[in-house]
């Protein structure tokens, strides 16, 4: 049996009711094609902004494109509205100085986008992965963006995302001859206007994630 769940739904699963947990597992087993289009412009603009040391010109240009975009269907109107809200929220998020003051070498093509805990594949799929050269060393980090107006992550949930991200980054670091750095493994919750780095001592959080993964397997077989 293969168990596979994306990182943000995993965190949502951890705090859900029994019925919501079953719904999340069903969605992971049979992903909805309709949801793919949500926040595409917003995510692309945020990724560009981060890649350019927090240059918000990409966000401003994206806002202008969205405002001028003509949509008619209710779902398209809603997507446009919340996407504009998300971009405005992101403009109030301050990136860490290390991301703004160092050249980010963006790693675009990556063979592995997952990590495994207790037999469950967690699809991390970072939005941005980069290396930084500093003090004669090369460090590697990444960013995972959370875009959901109705499911804002709290501090602990964002910390969980960042720590799982750090585990994944640590597993691929050798390939890029780089040292994983928890401080630059970041979870950005756009609607929560929160940016959180990985725990430097991840054992407790990863143990908690392991327990969540065990529950994922239990519900997977009956959902």
C-alpha positions as CSV (number, residue, x, y, z in Angstrom):
1,X,0.0,0.0,0.0
2,X,1.3,3.4,-1.0
3,X,0.4,6.4,1.2
4,X,0.9,9.8,-0.2
5,X,-0.2,13.2,1.1
6,X,0.9,16.8,0.4
7,X,2.5,18.8,3.1
8,X,-0.2,21.5,3.6
9,X,-3.1,19.1,3.6
10,X,-1.1,17.0,6.1
11,X,-1.1,19.9,8.5
12,X,-4.8,20.6,7.9
13,X,-5.4,16.9,8.6
14,X,-3.7,17.1,11.9
15,X,-6.3,19.5,13.3
16,X,-9.4,18.3,11.5
17,X,-12.5,16.5,12.7
18,X,-12.9,12.8,11.8
19,X,-15.1,13.6,8.9
20,X,-12.7,16.3,7.6
21,X,-9.7,13.9,7.9
22,X,-11.6,11.3,5.8
23,X,-12.4,14.0,3.3
24,X,-8.8,15.1,3.1
25,X,-7.6,11.5,2.5
26,X,-10.2,11.0,-0.2
27,X,-9.1,14.2,-1.9
28,X,-5.4,13.0,-1.7
29,X,-6.4,9.6,-3.2
30,X,-8.4,11.2,-6.0
31,X,-7.2,14.8,-6.5
32,X,-9.7,17.3,-8.0
33,X,-8.6,18.8,-11.3
34,X,-10.8,21.8,-10.8
35,X,-8.7,23.1,-7.8
36,X,-5.5,23.3,-9.8
37,X,-6.2,26.8,-11.2
38,X,-6.6,28.5,-7.8
39,X,-4.0,31.1,-7.0
40,X,-1.8,30.3,-10.0
41,X,-1.0,34.0,-10.7
42,X,-0.5,34.8,-7.1
43,X,1.9,31.9,-6.4
44,X,3.9,32.6,-9.5
45,X,4.3,36.2,-8.6
46,X,5.3,35.4,-5.0
47,X,7.9,32.9,-6.2
48,X,9.4,35.5,-8.5
49,X,9.4,38.1,-5.7
50,X,11.3,35.7,-3.4
51,X,13.7,34.7,-6.1
52,X,14.5,38.4,-6.6
53,X,15.4,39.0,-3.0
54,X,11.9,40.2,-2.1
55,X,11.4,42.6,-5.1
56,X,7.7,43.4,-4.8
57,X,7.5,44.8,-8.4
58,X,6.5,41.3,-9.5
59,X,3.6,41.5,-7.0
60,X,2.5,44.9,-8.1
61,X,2.6,43.9,-11.8
62,X,0.6,40.7,-10.9
63,X,-2.0,42.8,-9.1
64,X,-2.4,45.0,-12.2
65,X,-2.8,42.0,-14.5
66,X,-5.4,40.5,-12.2
67,X,-7.4,43.7,-11.8
68,X,-7.5,44.0,-15.6
69,X,-8.5,40.4,-16.2
70,X,-12.1,40.0,-17.4
71,X,-13.9,37.0,-15.8
72,X,-17.6,36.1,-15.9
73,X,-18.1,32.7,-14.1
74,X,-18.7,32.9,-10.3
75,X,-15.8,30.6,-9.6
76,X,-13.5,32.7,-11.7
77,X,-14.7,35.9,-10.0
78,X,-14.1,34.4,-6.6
79,X,-10.6,33.2,-7.6
80,X,-9.7,36.7,-8.9
81,X,-11.0,38.3,-5.7
82,X,-9.1,36.1,-3.3
83,X,-6.0,36.2,-5.4
84,X,-5.9,40.0,-5.3
85,X,-6.5,39.8,-1.5
86,X,-3.6,37.3,-1.2
87,X,-1.2,39.6,-3.1
88,X,-2.1,42.5,-0.9
89,X,-1.5,40.4,2.2
90,X,1.9,39.3,0.9
91,X,3.0,42.9,0.5
92,X,2.9,43.2,4.3
93,X,5.2,40.2,4.9
94,X,8.8,41.1,5.6
95,X,11.3,38.5,4.3
96,X,14.3,37.7,6.5
97,X,17.4,39.9,5.9
98,X,19.4,36.9,4.8
99,X,17.1,36.4,1.8
100,X,17.1,40.1,0.9
101,X,20.9,40.6,1.2
102,X,22.4,37.6,-0.5
103,X,22.3,36.3,-4.1
104,X,19.9,33.4,-4.3
105,X,21.0,30.7,-6.7
106,X,17.6,29.2,-7.6
107,X,17.4,25.4,-8.2
108,X,14.6,25.0,-10.7
109,X,14.7,21.3,-11.7
110,X,14.6,18.8,-8.9
111,X,14.2,15.1,-9.2
112,X,12.9,14.6,-5.6
113,X,10.1,16.7,-4.1
114,X,9.1,14.4,-1.2
115,X,10.2,13.1,2.1
116,X,9.1,9.9,3.9
117,X,8.0,9.5,7.5
118,X,6.7,6.3,9.0
119,X,6.0,4.8,5.5
120,X,4.0,7.9,4.3
121,X,5.3,10.0,1.4
122,X,4.9,13.6,2.2
123,X,4.9,15.7,-1.0
124,X,6.8,18.8,0.1
125,X,7.2,20.3,-3.4
126,X,8.9,23.5,-2.2
127,X,7.9,26.6,-4.1
128,X,11.5,27.9,-4.1
129,X,14.7,26.0,-3.4
130,X,18.0,28.0,-3.4
131,X,21.6,28.1,-2.3
132,X,23.5,30.9,-0.8
133,X,27.2,31.4,-0.7
134,X,28.4,32.9,2.5
135,X,31.7,32.9,4.4
136,X,33.3,30.4,2.1
137,X,30.4,27.9,2.5
138,X,27.4,27.1,0.4
139,X,24.0,26.8,2.2
140,X,20.7,25.5,0.9
141,X,17.2,26.4,1.9
142,X,13.7,26.6,0.6
143,X,10.3,28.2,0.9
144,X,6.8,26.6,1.0
145,X,3.9,28.9,0.4
146,X,0.5,28.4,2.0
147,X,-2.4,30.1,0.2
148,X,-5.8,29.5,1.9
149,X,-8.1,32.2,3.1
150,X,-10.2,29.7,5.0
151,X,-7.4,27.6,6.6
152,X,-4.8,29.9,8.1
153,X,-2.0,28.1,9.9
154,X,-1.1,29.1,13.4
155,X,2.5,29.4,14.7
156,X,2.9,25.7,15.5
157,X,1.4,24.6,12.2
158,X,3.7,26.9,10.2
159,X,6.6,25.6,12.3
160,X,5.6,22.0,11.4
161,X,5.6,22.9,7.6
162,X,9.0,24.6,7.9
163,X,10.5,21.6,9.8
164,X,9.2,19.0,7.4
165,X,10.6,21.3,4.6
166,X,14.0,21.3,6.4
167,X,14.0,17.5,6.5
168,X,13.5,17.4,2.8
169,X,16.1,20.0,2.1
170,X,18.6,18.2,4.3
171,X,18.0,15.0,2.3
172,X,18.8,16.7,-1.1
173,X,21.6,19.0,0.2
174,X,24.4,16.7,-0.7
175,X,23.5,16.6,-4.3
176,X,24.0,20.4,-4.5
177,X,27.2,20.3,-2.3
178,X,25.5,22.5,0.2
179,X,24.8,22.7,3.9
180,X,21.1,22.7,5.0
181,X,20.3,25.7,7.2
182,X,17.1,25.6,9.3
183,X,17.0,29.5,9.3
184,X,16.3,29.5,5.6
185,X,13.8,26.7,5.4
186,X,10.7,28.8,5.6
187,X,6.9,28.4,5.7
188,X,5.0,31.5,4.4
189,X,1.3,31.6,5.3
190,X,0.1,34.5,3.1
191,X,-3.3,35.1,4.6
192,X,-1.9,34.7,8.1
193,X,0.9,37.1,7.1
194,X,3.3,34.9,8.9
195,X,6.8,33.6,7.9
196,X,8.3,30.9,10.1
197,X,11.7,29.1,9.9
198,X,12.3,25.5,10.8
199,X,13.0,24.4,14.3
200,X,16.7,23.9,15.0
201,X,15.8,20.9,17.2
202,X,13.3,19.1,15.0
203,X,13.0,15.8,16.9
204,X,9.8,16.7,18.8
205,X,8.0,18.1,15.8
206,X,9.0,15.2,13.6
207,X,7.8,12.7,16.2
208,X,4.5,14.5,16.2
209,X,4.4,14.3,12.4
210,X,5.2,10.6,12.6
211,X,2.1,10.1,14.8
212,X,0.0,12.1,12.2
213,X,1.4,9.8,9.5
214,X,0.3,6.7,11.4
215,X,-3.2,8.2,11.6
216,X,-3.1,8.9,7.8
217,X,-2.4,5.2,7.2
218,X,-5.3,4.2,9.4
219,X,-7.8,6.4,7.7
220,X,-6.4,5.8,4.2
221,X,-7.6,2.2,4.3
222,X,-11.2,3.1,5.2
223,X,-11.7,6.5,3.5
